[in-house]
């Protein structure tokens, strides 16, 4: 297993002390990409690793780094519904309105997956509700289409 693979394995398994040692030895690891284009921050947030995400941010991980599909950590956690990670990323300046390769934003993903608490947080941070994905749909369009009445109300 090479150094990069070991680094991603460390994140996946939640070995925070090992991650700290690896970053202390080679700080550039904070912004490498794996074979699927995932950044360490995206990988950590995907696995719900709050402490890992915090450490990576402290060590200079690109908060808006994208994977091969154009997803950022914020877009990823928005559909998974991890409120703590959403708030952490926003506190550290994540671009709330960044769009992936399909034009999907964190708000659109959170809406598509009926993540009411995440939608409320994103709206509280002034997410742009008018942004459309590549299909020409906004978050509200998806809420209406899927019958998510609580989200339709939230999205006004």
SEMARNU-237795 format. One record per residue: residue number from 1; x, y, z of N, C-alpha, C in turn. Coordinates in Angstrom, 3 decimals. Atoms other than C-alpha are relative to their C-alpha. Example, Ala and Ser with C-alpha at 12.3 -4.5 7.8 and 13.67 -1.06 7.14 Angstrom:
2
   nr        nX        nY        nZ       caX       caY       caZ        cX        cY        cZ
    1     0.890    -1.190     0.000    12.300    -4.500     7.800     0.900     1.200     0.000
    2    -0.820    -1.190    -0.060    13.670    -1.060     7.140    -0.770     1.090     0.730
***
This chain:
156
   nr        nX        nY        nZ       caX       caY       caZ        cX        cY        cZ
    1     0.860    -1.177     0.000     0.000     0.000     0.000     0.907     1.243     0.000
    2    -0.840    -1.198     0.053     1.517     3.350    -1.004    -0.456     1.041     1.027
    3     0.283    -1.013    -1.022     1.536     6.483     1.152    -1.396     0.615    -0.156
    4     1.323    -0.598     0.225    -1.582     7.963    -0.455    -1.126    -0.952     0.406
    5     1.018     0.984    -0.370    -3.606     4.753    -0.047    -0.074    -0.155     1.517
    6    -0.059     0.099    -1.456    -2.459     4.489     3.562    -0.678     1.204     0.650
    7     0.589    -1.228    -0.522    -3.515     8.088     4.143    -1.533    -0.078    -0.040
    8     1.455     0.110     0.110    -7.061     7.480     2.869    -0.550    -1.101     0.906
    9     0.407     1.071    -0.914    -7.283     4.229     4.852    -0.040     0.525     1.441
   10    -0.043    -0.602    -1.342    -6.306     6.177     7.984    -1.248     0.838     0.247
   11     1.210    -0.833    -0.128    -9.168     8.608     7.365    -1.229    -0.897     0.165
   12     1.172     0.887    -0.024   -11.694     5.841     6.691    -0.155    -0.700     1.340
   13     0.061     0.756    -1.246   -10.808     4.003     9.890     0.012     0.887     1.238
   14     0.122    -0.930    -1.124   -10.831     7.132    12.046     1.199     0.057     0.925
   15    -1.215    -0.009    -0.821    -7.249     6.888    13.285     0.600     1.409     0.044
   16    -0.356    -1.415    -0.037    -6.859    10.552    14.209     1.475     0.234     0.331
   17    -1.416    -0.195    -0.352    -3.408    10.218    15.823     0.910    -0.346    -1.177
   18    -0.788     0.371     1.183    -2.047     8.450    12.763    -0.129     1.062    -1.090
   19     0.208    -1.059     0.988    -3.583    11.118    10.523     0.863     1.209     0.356
   20    -0.810    -1.134    -0.458    -1.908    13.830    12.602     1.477    -0.235    -0.335
   21    -1.407     0.321     0.288     1.466    12.069    12.254     0.297     0.066    -1.493
   22    -0.204    -0.029     1.450     1.059    11.631     8.511     0.020     1.437    -0.531
   23     0.042    -1.402     0.439     0.129    15.299     8.045     1.211     0.779     0.504
   24    -1.198    -0.659    -0.522     3.007    16.421    10.261     1.216    -0.341    -0.871
   25    -1.104     0.432     0.864     5.378    14.419     8.032    -0.105     0.583    -1.402
   26     0.203    -0.446     1.380     3.817    15.573     4.763    -1.326     0.761    -0.093
   27     1.229    -0.814    -0.026     1.306    18.454     4.886    -0.709     0.033    -1.347
   28     0.650    -0.025     1.316     0.653    18.217     1.141    -1.038    -1.120    -0.148
   29     1.001     1.070     0.037    -1.351    15.037     1.845    -1.417     0.532     0.195
   30     1.332    -0.571    -0.267    -4.237    17.285     2.935    -0.771     0.301    -1.275
   31     0.679    -0.360     1.248    -4.990    18.024    -0.729     0.258    -0.962    -1.156
   32    -0.156     0.989     1.062    -4.163    14.843    -2.639    -1.384    -0.509    -0.416
   33     1.261     0.621     0.421    -6.843    12.936    -4.549     0.220    -1.499    -0.153
   34    -0.102     1.446     0.184    -7.588     9.238    -4.583    -0.374    -0.357    -1.440
   35     0.249     0.453     1.376    -8.284     7.154    -7.698    -1.355     0.439    -0.545
   36     1.327    -0.473     0.436   -11.905     8.382    -7.774    -0.095     1.521     0.008
   37    -0.016    -1.461    -0.015   -10.868    12.003    -7.423    -0.426     0.601     1.325
   38     0.392    -0.522    -1.316   -11.918    12.289    -3.763     1.174     0.686     0.668
   39    -0.995    -0.642    -0.844   -10.026    14.753    -1.636    -0.112    -0.622     1.400
   40     0.098     0.523    -1.362    -9.208    13.759     1.952    -1.191     0.582     0.772
   41     1.121    -0.615    -0.706   -11.821    16.239     3.216    -1.329    -0.602    -0.448
   42     1.219     0.646     0.496   -14.538    14.800     0.983    -0.104    -1.402     0.597
   43    -0.034     1.368    -0.516   -13.515    11.303     2.097    -0.366    -0.028     1.484
   44     0.275    -0.055    -1.449   -13.564    12.236     5.801    -1.469     0.320     0.260
   45     1.401    -0.377    -0.229   -16.979    13.888     5.565    -0.942    -1.101    -0.468
   46     0.825     1.100     0.480   -18.381    10.970     3.556    -0.171    -1.061     1.092
   47     0.044     1.000    -1.068   -17.530     8.671     6.456    -0.406     0.599     1.346
   48     0.485    -0.628    -1.228   -18.858    11.166     9.037     1.094     0.226     1.032
   49    -1.153    -0.138    -0.891   -15.394    11.679    10.516     0.234     1.481     0.343
   50    -0.061    -1.412    -0.387   -15.834    15.065    12.233     1.404     0.430     0.428
   51    -1.336    -0.370    -0.469   -12.461    15.109    14.009     1.013    -0.006    -1.135
   52    -0.889     0.074     1.163   -10.685    14.068    10.827    -0.210     1.229    -0.893
   53     0.305    -1.158     0.835   -12.453    16.792     8.857     0.566     1.269     0.621
   54    -0.508    -1.182    -0.706   -11.565    19.392    11.479     1.528     0.100    -0.133
   55    -1.458     0.025     0.098    -7.895    18.347    11.454     0.450     0.325    -1.428
   56    -0.355    -0.273     1.394    -7.730    18.371     7.652    -0.169     1.476    -0.338
   57     0.224    -1.429     0.230    -9.200    21.877     7.571     1.110     0.817     0.666
   58    -1.080    -0.695    -0.717    -6.684    23.028    10.191     1.325    -0.112    -0.744
   59    -1.256     0.244     0.716    -3.896    21.549     8.051    -0.032     0.500    -1.442
   60     0.023    -0.657     1.308    -4.983    23.473     4.948    -0.731    -0.708    -1.108
   61     0.782     0.664     1.049    -7.343    21.135     3.114    -0.873     1.029    -0.717
   62     0.833    -0.888     0.807    -9.138    22.918     0.273    -1.464    -0.273     0.341
   63     1.381     0.162    -0.467   -12.626    23.437     1.718    -0.960    -0.253    -1.168
   64     0.855     0.158     1.172   -14.086    23.556    -1.802     0.615    -0.919    -1.055
   65    -0.582     0.964     0.930   -11.955    20.821    -3.366    -1.092    -0.897    -0.566
   66     1.044     0.777     0.682   -13.971    18.817    -5.896     0.489    -1.392    -0.367
   67    -0.310     1.335     0.496   -14.124    15.146    -6.788    -0.222    -0.024    -1.516
   68     0.127     0.120     1.451   -14.376    13.842   -10.365    -1.372     0.443    -0.515
   69     1.355    -0.424     0.391   -18.128    14.649   -10.419    -0.259     1.469     0.323
   70     0.158    -1.410    -0.347   -17.546    18.192    -9.205    -0.609     0.221     1.368
   71     0.568    -0.139    -1.340   -18.909    17.480    -5.727     1.063     0.487     0.980
   72    -0.846    -0.438    -1.100   -17.426    19.250    -2.729    -0.440    -0.739     1.260
   73     0.396     0.608    -1.279   -17.520    18.087     0.884    -1.388     0.488     0.412
   74     1.303    -0.544    -0.396   -20.492    20.407     1.512    -1.133    -0.627    -0.809
   75     1.037     0.630     0.823   -22.467    19.019    -1.403    -0.239    -1.433     0.491
   76     0.116     1.389    -0.449   -21.754    15.479    -0.184    -0.713    -0.156     1.325
   77     0.641     0.161    -1.310   -22.749    15.983     3.424    -1.429     0.503    -0.006
   78     1.357    -0.542     0.044   -25.874    17.868     2.423    -1.034    -1.062    -0.290
   79     0.990     1.045     0.268   -27.581    14.808     1.017     0.038    -1.088     1.069
   80    -0.087     0.995    -1.075   -26.332    12.602     3.864    -0.659     0.505     1.282
   81     0.721    -0.564    -1.140   -27.852    14.987     6.420     0.816     0.193     1.260
   82    -0.830    -0.186    -1.178   -24.884    15.392     8.752     0.096     1.487     0.338
   83     0.119    -1.417    -0.360   -25.762    18.735    10.356     1.306     0.548     0.562
   84    -1.246    -0.481    -0.605   -22.554    19.013    12.387     1.068     0.259    -1.055
   85    -0.983    -0.202     1.064   -20.392    18.586     9.308    -0.397     1.159    -0.909
   86     0.465    -1.139     0.799   -22.539    21.031     7.305     0.416     1.300     0.686
   87    -0.343    -1.221    -0.743   -22.052    23.636    10.022     1.509     0.228     0.061
   88    -1.462    -0.120    -0.019   -18.306    22.929    10.302     0.506     0.565    -1.327
   89    -0.450    -0.445     1.315   -17.807    23.381     6.568    -0.401     1.449    -0.272
   90     0.446    -1.388     0.204   -19.870    26.576     6.462     0.793     0.975     0.865
   91    -0.811    -0.852    -0.896   -17.984    28.004     9.464     1.389     0.271    -0.570
   92    -1.344    -0.147     0.564   -14.764    27.477     7.551    -0.023     0.500    -1.445
   93     0.054    -0.709     1.271   -15.963    29.254     4.436    -0.341    -0.809    -1.231
   94     0.402     0.774     1.175   -17.317    26.505     2.190    -0.951     0.830    -0.860
   95     0.855    -0.719     0.949   -18.938    27.972    -0.922    -1.363    -0.686    -0.025
   96     1.331     0.583    -0.167   -22.614    27.379    -0.228    -0.722    -0.213    -1.330
   97     0.711     0.059     1.271   -23.675    27.885    -3.850     0.786    -0.656    -1.127
   98    -0.793     0.669     1.033   -20.973    25.940    -5.680    -0.838    -1.113    -0.629
   99     0.769     1.019     0.720   -22.408    23.617    -8.337     0.922    -1.096    -0.510
  100    -0.789     1.114     0.528   -21.179    20.162    -9.336    -0.165    -0.071    -1.519
  101     0.041     0.121     1.460   -20.859    18.917   -12.925    -1.419    -0.062    -0.558
  102     1.407     0.048     0.418   -24.648    18.414   -13.063    -0.754     1.268     0.367
  103     0.633    -1.249    -0.405   -25.318    21.908   -11.738    -0.668    -0.085     1.360
  104     0.642     0.207    -1.293   -26.468    20.492    -8.402     0.753     0.737     1.093
  105    -0.569    -0.695    -1.156   -25.895    22.594    -5.281    -0.285    -0.813     1.260
  106     0.287     0.645    -1.288   -25.870    21.558    -1.634    -1.493     0.098     0.315
  107     1.422    -0.194    -0.275   -29.393    22.999    -1.324    -0.859    -0.949    -0.839
  108     0.767     0.908     0.861   -30.673    20.990    -4.285     0.134    -1.443     0.498
  109    -0.190     1.367    -0.508   -29.120    17.757    -2.968    -0.756    -0.219     1.306
  110     0.688     0.144    -1.285   -30.448    18.324     0.548    -1.507    -0.119    -0.222
  111     1.430     0.043     0.310   -33.906    18.907    -0.933    -0.366    -1.341    -0.630
  112     0.302     1.268     0.676   -33.780    15.847    -3.201    -0.054    -1.170     0.975
  113    -0.059     1.094    -0.976   -32.980    13.663    -0.187    -0.796     0.312     1.272
  114     0.919    -0.354    -1.092   -35.547    15.342     2.094     0.721     0.237     1.330
  115    -0.792    -0.315    -1.191   -32.924    16.610     4.551    -0.435     1.378     0.521
  116     0.630    -1.248    -0.438   -35.108    19.251     6.201     0.927     0.869     0.856
  117    -0.884    -0.782    -0.879   -32.608    20.305     8.892     1.138     0.635    -0.795
  118    -1.082    -0.543     0.824   -29.840    20.751     6.323    -0.523     1.139    -0.875
  119     0.595    -1.070     0.813   -32.125    22.775     4.046    -0.163     1.261     0.846
  120     0.187    -1.155    -0.886   -32.970    25.034     6.993     1.335     0.698     0.286
  121    -1.323    -0.587    -0.259   -29.266    25.547     7.796     0.503     0.740    -1.236
  122    -0.477    -0.625     1.232   -28.390    26.285     4.180    -0.762     1.291    -0.291
  123     0.788    -1.220     0.199   -31.239    28.771     3.893     0.396     1.070     1.009
  124    -0.452    -0.933    -1.026   -30.101    30.359     7.155     1.338     0.643    -0.329
  125    -1.278    -0.543     0.468   -26.718    30.901     5.477    -0.140     0.613    -1.400
  126     0.299    -0.711     1.254   -28.388    32.521     2.458     0.355    -0.768    -1.273
  127    -0.183     0.769     1.230   -28.105    29.686    -0.051    -0.908     0.575    -1.078
  128     0.751    -0.571     1.121   -29.275    30.905    -3.459    -1.025    -1.016    -0.502
  129     1.080     0.909     0.394   -32.645    29.252    -4.057    -0.305     0.050    -1.487
  130     0.328    -0.152     1.417   -32.807    30.477    -7.638     0.915    -0.807    -0.913
  131    -0.924     0.768     0.841   -29.880    28.335    -8.850    -0.687    -1.249    -0.536
  132     0.579     1.161     0.669   -30.920    25.671   -11.340     1.099    -0.990    -0.346
  133    -0.950     1.018     0.444   -29.222    22.378   -12.105    -0.051    -0.091    -1.525
  134    -0.058     0.124     1.459   -28.499    21.209   -15.658    -1.324    -0.439    -0.619
  135     1.342     0.353     0.485   -32.115    20.000   -15.924    -0.935     1.200     0.084
  136     0.807    -1.209    -0.112   -33.335    23.548   -15.279    -0.877     0.026     1.240
  137     0.834     0.089    -1.200   -34.706    22.675   -11.820     0.698     0.627     1.201
  138    -0.470    -0.562    -1.263   -34.341    24.529    -8.529    -0.312    -0.980     1.132
  139     0.313     0.834    -1.172   -34.474    23.027    -5.057    -1.517    -0.079     0.205
  140     1.458    -0.009    -0.205   -38.122    24.085    -4.787    -0.706    -0.883    -1.029
  141     0.586     0.868     1.027   -38.917    22.345    -8.076     0.042    -1.465     0.446
  142    -0.124     1.384    -0.470   -37.621    19.089    -6.588    -0.909    -0.271     1.198
  143     0.876     0.177    -1.161   -39.511    19.601    -3.327    -1.450    -0.180    -0.454
  144     1.360     0.105     0.538   -42.741    20.114    -5.282    -0.196    -1.343    -0.704
  145     0.075     1.237     0.776   -42.061    17.170    -7.589    -0.079    -1.237     0.893
  146    -0.053     1.167    -0.894   -41.363    14.784    -4.698    -1.052     0.053     1.115
  147     1.040    -0.113    -1.018   -44.215    16.037    -2.514     0.538     0.215     1.401
  148    -0.591    -0.302    -1.301   -41.930    17.182     0.313    -0.580     1.325     0.506
  149     0.749    -1.201    -0.381   -44.464    19.626     1.765     0.747     0.893     0.989
  150    -0.736    -0.801    -0.977   -42.315    20.735     4.704     1.109     0.791    -0.683
  151    -1.063    -0.695     0.733   -39.497    21.609     2.318    -0.568     1.069    -0.920
  152     0.642    -1.009     0.851   -41.844    23.416    -0.042    -0.261     1.252     0.839
  153     0.228    -1.142    -0.890   -42.820    25.622     2.931     1.302     0.728     0.330
  154    -1.297    -0.597    -0.331   -39.199    26.180     3.943     0.560     0.807    -1.155
  155    -0.565    -0.646     1.185   -38.240    27.110     0.398    -0.885     1.143    -0.504
  156     0.873    -1.140     0.309   -41.111    29.596     0.263    -0.623    -0.105    -1.334
***
